[in-house]
Amino acid sequence: MNRSFTRIFLGGILIFLIIQVIQPVRNIDYGQVPSSDISKVYKIPENVQSILRTSCYDCHSNSTDYPVYGYIQPFSFFLENHIKEGKKELNFNEWGLYSKRKRSHKLDAVENQIRQRKMPLPSYLYLHQGAKLSDEKIKEIVDWIESVRTENL
């Protein structure tokens, strides 16, 4: 019994080590801000831009700041899938490629999601406490969104 447990344990470690070789493509832009980024479309106050980068950009842009566990399988597979889904829903780096109607819809969605505290996701906040949106930060983003609506009437 002890010998079979040892073999299973060593086999598990071997499989774990082998899957470390398989790494997904990383969502890293190396500091490049594309011309289609939301900051190129709208004038964003520095405080709001900082909040967006801290609380949203990891999953909703082409620029993820990977945590240590993001390089360990199978966590990196789950993380990459989460980022892929987030970018499919909203990508701040591709904002300029959206139609005006889609931009307006996405701003409404951002406002609704943060007001209802659905974003950032609780699973993300569990490991990224600095991304949590306080009432003050939510107000800053909402005020900025309202100013964008006013400017674009």
Helices and strands as residue ranges (DSSP letters): H 2-19, H 38-41, H 46-55, G 68-71, H 75-89, G 92-97, H 100-115, H 122-127, G 129-131, H 135-151
